[in-house]
Amino acid sequence: MDFSLDAKYLDIQAQARKLAASIAHIAAEADECSTVHPEILAALRASELSRLMVPAAFGGAFEQVDPLAICVVREALMATSSHLDSLFALQGIGSFAISKAGSADQRATWLPRVASGEVLAGLALTEPEAGSDLKSVTTEVVETPQGLRLSGLKSYISNAGAAGFYEVFAREDSGYSMLLVPADAAGVTVTPTAELIAPHVLGDVQFDNVLLPHSARLGARGEGLALVLATLAVFRVSVAGASVGLAQAALEEATRHARTRVQFGRPLARLGPVAQLLADSWTEIEMARLLTYRAAQMAQTDPGATIEHSSMAKLAASETAGRVVDRCVQVMGRFGLVRNSKIERLYRQARPMRIYEGASEVLRLGIARELTKVVV
Ligand SMILES: Cc1cc2nc3c(=O)[nH]c(=O)nc-3n(C[C@H](O)[C@H](O)[C@H](O)COP(=O)(O)OP(=O)(O)OC[C@H]3O[C@@H](n4cnc5c(N)ncnc54)[C@H](O)[C@@H]3O)c2cc1C
């Protein structure tokens, strides 16, 4: 049993760290943006890391999308910039259903442009009245002789207004389908969502009687829910990777501070209670990282069968990030409260991770359900 990353992943990690270092000087500014930061996007494109998000046959880096590679990259990017991490992650989250179930034409049209970063992707699931309870969506697609008619409102959609297309989850008959909708289709309009504590490229997307060709479904009619689950199976664990990166960055900030700031005649790091905060944080990050890499590795072969392990990793790592960054602010005292300092940004950025792609409470339900199945 080997707990270290092999050469393939170390190489990807080095590429991701290089990209992160190249934009570090503009990270603070970019992370406060609610629209795509052009220099960050240009750097992501130049790095070619988006090639990790599609299969090799369509310009991707590997034969299949590799969850561990994505985790390793998100860990490195999130430590420097949430904006960069999110632009990278969305290329996969918003295009995976095309990789998995798109027609030859849909794949050939969109995936090479996602891989190069020329086109940004978006996944539209959430609605004003449908968050964790996805099955309560009211966006609907109806088949007519002219084509598919799509109507409904999606809210809190990442990359809204910047994406070239959206994968849209909609009710169809008594089930759900997934549609591929070009952002410039007639009847698609975007309005900005309320600004969050940690800004994000986010908007509401209205589909007003949008007419799509019959070929716009991704996969078969009624396959929408299965495609959402397949996407989550691969990408939920990547939120764990980003959470580990965030926690590690916070701990490094706090450690540097605690090593040099002297109170009561000693560096803070040598005061027992502060040492405990730092030691617990490091230990928990190591646990979260191991769980994340293992879950990502399990997801390589059959992501659907191991989704609860991805959920465990996301639960553990995002909750760890929340605890760690809170302790780190404590260690830094008043210096941890300075608006737009690195630690203050991380403090705000950690919070949504426990909510999107499965709130912690919802993840626990699934994990417990699986537990009752596997225990004999
Ligand atoms: C930064 C950001 C980016 C996002 N990007 C996208 C995107 O690109 N595409 C997209 O479709 N959506 C996106 N979302 C929306 C996100 O998916 C939802 O916020 C998430 O699914 C939770 O839904 P909700 O916020 O409506 O919370 P609700 O479903 O209203 O839940 C609120 C709280 O209730 C609790 N809860 C809910 N259900 C249960 C349950 N069954 N058991 C126990 N407790 C429960 C949890 O504590 C939960 O946090 C984004 C959100 C954010 C913050």
The ligand as an SDF file (V2000), in Angstrom:
LIG
                    3D

 53 58  0  0  0  0  0  0  0  0999 V2000
  -21.1760   29.3880   -4.5760 C   0  0  0  0  0  0  0  0  0  0  0  0
  -22.3130   28.5660   -5.0680 C   0  0  0  0  0  0  0  0  0  0  0  0
  -22.2890   28.0700   -6.3500 C   0  0  0  0  0  0  0  0  0  0  0  0
  -23.3550   27.3050   -6.8270 C   0  0  0  0  0  0  0  0  0  0  0  0
  -23.3220   26.8600   -8.1220 N   0  0  0  0  0  0  0  0  0  0  0  0
  -24.3680   26.1360   -8.5960 C   0  0  0  0  0  0  0  0  0  0  0  0
  -24.3740   25.6890   -9.9550 C   0  0  0  0  0  0  0  0  0  0  0  0
  -23.4350   25.9160  -10.7190 O   0  0  0  0  0  0  0  0  0  0  0  0
  -25.4430   24.9970  -10.4050 N   0  0  0  0  0  0  0  0  0  0  0  0
  -26.5090   24.7080   -9.6020 C   0  0  0  0  0  0  0  0  0  0  0  0
  -27.4310   24.0830  -10.0690 O   0  0  0  0  0  0  0  0  0  0  0  0
  -26.5450   25.1240   -8.3070 N   0  0  0  0  0  0  0  0  0  0  0  0
  -25.4930   25.8280   -7.7870 C   0  0  0  0  0  0  0  0  0  0  0  0
  -25.5120   26.2630   -6.4820 N   0  0  0  0  0  0  0  0  0  0  0  0
  -26.6580   25.9690   -5.6350 C   0  0  0  0  0  0  0  0  0  0  0  0
  -26.3520   24.8240   -4.6830 C   0  0  0  0  0  0  0  0  0  0  0  0
  -26.3100   23.6370   -5.4030 O   0  0  0  0  0  0  0  0  0  0  0  0
  -27.4250   24.8220   -3.5760 C   0  0  0  0  0  0  0  0  0  0  0  0
  -27.1400   25.9310   -2.7440 O   0  0  0  0  0  0  0  0  0  0  0  0
  -27.4110   23.5350   -2.7730 C   0  0  0  0  0  0  0  0  0  0  0  0
  -27.9060   22.4830   -3.5460 O   0  0  0  0  0  0  0  0  0  0  0  0
  -28.2630   23.6310   -1.4990 C   0  0  0  0  0  0  0  0  0  0  0  0
  -29.5480   24.0900   -1.8000 O   0  0  0  0  0  0  0  0  0  0  0  0
  -30.1270   25.3680   -1.0190 P   0  0  0  0  0  0  0  0  0  0  0  0
  -29.0720   26.3830   -0.9200 O   0  0  0  0  0  0  0  0  0  0  0  0
  -31.4020   25.7230   -1.6880 O   0  0  0  0  0  0  0  0  0  0  0  0
  -30.4140   24.8490    0.4540 O   0  0  0  0  0  0  0  0  0  0  0  0
  -31.7210   24.0650    0.9810 P   0  0  0  0  0  0  0  0  0  0  0  0
  -31.9870   22.8900    0.1370 O   0  0  0  0  0  0  0  0  0  0  0  0
  -32.8070   25.0540    1.2190 O   0  0  0  0  0  0  0  0  0  0  0  0
  -31.1770   23.5500    2.3790 O   0  0  0  0  0  0  0  0  0  0  0  0
  -30.8470   24.4510    3.4410 C   0  0  0  0  0  0  0  0  0  0  0  0
  -30.2390   23.6580    4.5770 C   0  0  0  0  0  0  0  0  0  0  0  0
  -31.2180   22.7440    5.0730 O   0  0  0  0  0  0  0  0  0  0  0  0
  -30.6100   21.5340    5.4480 C   0  0  0  0  0  0  0  0  0  0  0  0
  -31.2400   20.4270    4.7020 N   0  0  0  0  0  0  0  0  0  0  0  0
  -31.7980   20.4470    3.4660 C   0  0  0  0  0  0  0  0  0  0  0  0
  -32.3020   19.2600    3.1310 N   0  0  0  0  0  0  0  0  0  0  0  0
  -32.0960   18.4440    4.1820 C   0  0  0  0  0  0  0  0  0  0  0  0
  -32.3910   17.0860    4.4670 C   0  0  0  0  0  0  0  0  0  0  0  0
  -33.0120   16.2900    3.5780 N   0  0  0  0  0  0  0  0  0  0  0  0
  -32.0080   16.5770    5.6740 N   0  0  0  0  0  0  0  0  0  0  0  0
  -31.3620   17.3490    6.5770 C   0  0  0  0  0  0  0  0  0  0  0  0
  -31.0390   18.6500    6.3700 N   0  0  0  0  0  0  0  0  0  0  0  0
  -31.4070   19.1900    5.1910 C   0  0  0  0  0  0  0  0  0  0  0  0
  -29.1040   21.6780    5.1740 C   0  0  0  0  0  0  0  0  0  0  0  0
  -28.4890   22.1150    6.3590 O   0  0  0  0  0  0  0  0  0  0  0  0
  -29.0560   22.7880    4.1540 C   0  0  0  0  0  0  0  0  0  0  0  0
  -27.8310   23.5170    4.1990 O   0  0  0  0  0  0  0  0  0  0  0  0
  -24.4590   27.0330   -5.9900 C   0  0  0  0  0  0  0  0  0  0  0  0
  -24.4670   27.5250   -4.6730 C   0  0  0  0  0  0  0  0  0  0  0  0
  -23.4190   28.2870   -4.2200 C   0  0  0  0  0  0  0  0  0  0  0  0
  -23.4650   28.8010   -2.8160 C   0  0  0  0  0  0  0  0  0  0  0  0
  1  2  1  0
  2  3  1  0
  2 52  2  0
  3  4  2  0
  4  5  1  0
  4 50  1  0
  5  6  2  0
  6  7  1  0
  6 13  1  0
  7  8  2  0
  7  9  1  0
  9 10  1  0
 10 11  2  0
 10 12  1  0
 12 13  2  0
 13 14  1  0
 14 15  1  0
 14 50  1  0
 15 16  1  0
 16 17  1  0
 16 18  1  0
 18 19  1  0
 18 20  1  0
 20 21  1  0
 20 22  1  0
 22 23  1  0
 23 24  1  0
 24 25  2  0
 24 26  1  0
 24 27  1  0
 27 28  1  0
 28 29  2  0
 28 30  1  0
 28 31  1  0
 31 32  1  0
 32 33  1  0
 33 34  1  0
 33 48  1  0
 34 35  1  0
 35 36  1  0
 35 46  1  0
 36 37  1  0
 36 45  1  0
 37 38  2  0
 38 39  1  0
 39 40  1  0
 39 45  2  0
 40 41  1  0
 40 42  2  0
 42 43  1  0
 43 44  2  0
 44 45  1  0
 46 47  1  0
 46 48  1  0
 48 49  1  0
 50 51  2  0
 51 52  1  0
 52 53  1  0
M  END
$$$$
